[in-house]
């Protein structure tokens, strides 16, 4: 079975690589053709362990897209919080369960980022 994973560098304000956004890929094409985001998030986390975090991120943090289902089932707790940034997809609303889950993750030392966040006017 072939496994694919895309990576996108994330830079800090000094143009130094801070991390890599890990992206699910179902083939050599640089697009995600996975119709369901939850299995794609799980496959990305699976590949994270298969390939090894150090190999994938060159010692930087790995940004992993998380769906609502992935979050509330506490799957991010399986990932090393000193190596991973939990990236919450823009499609996830600020529901009480999601906020409580993120609060627990933050208390446990996880770093959290919002994907494609925009401030509403």
VEXBABA-735921 format. One line per field, with one value per residue (C-alpha): x, y, z; residue in three letters. Coordinates in Angstrom, 2 decimals. Layout:
VEXBABA-735921
X (X;...)
Y (Y;...)
Z (Z;...)
residu (ALA;...)
//
This chain:
VEXBABA-735921
X (0.00;1.29;1.12;1.27;1.62;2.04;3.94;3.84;6.42;5.17;7.51;7.78;8.08;11.86;11.35;12.62;10.74;8.62;6.77;5.26;1.57;1.02;-1.61;-3.41;-2.78;-4.31;-1.86;1.22;-1.00;-0.67;-4.39;-6.60;-9.30;-10.69;-14.40;-14.60;-12.35;-12.33;-10.71;-8.22;-7.29;-6.89;-4.77;-2.50;-2.00;-1.38;1.28;2.78;3.68;4.48;7.04;8.28;7.84;11.55;11.81;8.68;9.32;13.12;12.86;10.09;6.48;3.91;0.61;-2.17;-5.63;-8.31;-11.99;-14.66;-15.01;-11.23;-11.13;-14.06;-12.96;-9.66;-7.53;-5.00;-4.05;-2.38;0.06;3.13;2.07;5.65;5.92;2.40;0.17;-3.52;-4.92;-8.67;-10.38;-12.34;-15.49;-15.63;-17.91;-17.28;-19.60;-19.40;-18.03;-15.27;-14.34;-14.21;-12.08;-9.64;-9.44;-8.49;-5.85;-4.40;-4.25;-2.42;0.24;-0.98;-0.46;-3.60;-3.94;-6.95;-6.90;-7.79;-9.04;-10.59;-11.94;-15.52;-16.21)
Y (0.00;3.42;6.28;9.94;13.06;16.67;19.28;23.07;25.16;27.65;30.56;32.85;36.63;36.28;34.02;30.99;27.73;27.21;24.13;22.10;21.78;18.10;17.45;14.26;13.16;10.13;10.06;11.77;14.67;17.64;17.75;16.04;14.01;12.67;13.52;13.06;15.29;13.05;10.04;12.43;13.84;10.31;9.27;12.29;11.41;7.78;8.85;11.06;7.92;5.78;8.17;9.65;13.21;14.10;12.93;14.82;18.11;18.39;19.05;21.66;21.39;19.50;21.28;18.69;19.61;18.46;18.09;18.47;14.70;14.25;16.85;15.76;12.12;13.31;11.84;14.71;13.41;10.48;12.89;14.26;17.75;19.02;18.27;19.00;22.01;21.11;23.06;23.57;23.70;26.82;24.70;24.01;26.37;27.63;25.08;24.49;20.95;22.16;25.04;22.70;20.21;22.92;24.21;20.71;20.40;23.81;22.93;19.72;21.80;21.48;24.29;25.21;27.14;28.22;27.32;30.18;32.35;35.67;38.35;39.11;42.80)
Z (0.00;-0.94;1.56;0.63;2.71;1.66;3.59;3.60;5.45;8.06;8.77;11.78;11.50;10.99;7.95;9.86;9.42;12.55;11.40;8.61;7.85;7.11;4.46;3.47;-0.09;-1.79;-4.72;-6.12;-7.20;-4.85;-4.02;-1.48;-3.15;0.12;0.34;4.12;6.25;9.38;7.65;6.02;9.46;10.83;7.83;8.33;12.00;11.01;8.50;11.18;13.17;10.13;8.65;11.93;13.12;12.99;9.39;8.33;10.11;10.33;14.07;13.75;14.83;12.78;12.12;11.86;10.54;12.97;12.25;14.91;15.21;15.47;18.27;20.42;20.28;21.83;19.05;19.28;22.75;20.95;19.29;21.11;22.23;22.21;18.46;17.18;16.68;16.60;13.68;13.87;10.50;9.55;9.13;12.90;14.76;18.30;19.94;23.69;23.24;20.91;23.23;26.25;24.30;23.19;26.75;27.96;25.26;26.09;29.81;28.84;27.05;23.46;20.99;19.01;15.75;13.72;10.02;7.62;10.46;9.47;11.79;10.86;10.25)
residu (UNK;UNK;UNK;UNK;UNK;UNK;UNK;UNK;UNK;UNK;UNK;UNK;UNK;UNK;UNK;UNK;UNK;UNK;UNK;UNK;UNK;UNK;UNK;UNK;UNK;UNK;UNK;UNK;UNK;UNK;UNK;UNK;UNK;UNK;UNK;UNK;UNK;UNK;UNK;UNK;UNK;UNK;UNK;UNK;UNK;UNK;UNK;UNK;UNK;UNK;UNK;UNK;UNK;UNK;UNK;UNK;UNK;UNK;UNK;UNK;UNK;UNK;UNK;UNK;UNK;UNK;UNK;UNK;UNK;UNK;UNK;UNK;UNK;UNK;UNK;UNK;UNK;UNK;UNK;UNK;UNK;UNK;UNK;UNK;UNK;UNK;UNK;UNK;UNK;UNK;UNK;UNK;UNK;UNK;UNK;UNK;UNK;UNK;UNK;UNK;UNK;UNK;UNK;UNK;UNK;UNK;UNK;UNK;UNK;UNK;UNK;UNK;UNK;UNK;UNK;UNK;UNK;UNK;UNK;UNK;UNK)
//
